């Protein structure tokens, strides 16, 4: 089985996250996608919504896609959410499955700043979502990793359980969680950026300054 793991802060999850990840999921031809909020992201300040609220919004955002699981894996772990530790645990749980760790180009560009980044490919493949207007350059170390590990054959992701990098071309959707939170806090239009169920949840729980 091919499992996609899509992690992020998702504070809140918006249509950019959902549409690009579903496009990637379809291209990869995987059976299951685990969409996994970080509990305590090591690279940023504590988010505006709690981990439980962000998980609930993920569940609502993908509620019509049966193959997507709102994953609470990192919420059950104490301390910071390091992708390497999560992938190690998932590999132990599903030893016979291929794991594909899905991430955007902005995150991938500085992968060499991540905890234990050299070991990520020991436990999963990496699938990188690139947008047409992408401008974030890769570091030299990341460029070198791509040159040695890139594959253009989707079949390799199933034949091997880990170790390859696959580059995806995904829709260019100009939405950011930062801009969305700012719109919420200042009373600007925002509902069109998120799924209707997510918008209702934000309003019900008065998140991000929403009264």
Secondary structure, 3 states (H helix, E strand, C coil): CEEEEEEECCCCCCHHHHHHHHHHHHHHCCCEEEEEECCCECCCCCCCCCHHHHHHHHHHHCCCCCCEEEECCHHHCCCCECHHHHHHHHHHHCCCCEEEEEEEHHHHCCHHHCCCHHHHHHCCEEEEEEECCCCCCCCHHHHHHHHHHECCCHHHHHHCCCCCEEEEEECCCCCCHHHHHHHHHHCCCCHHHCCHHHHHHHHHCCHHHCC
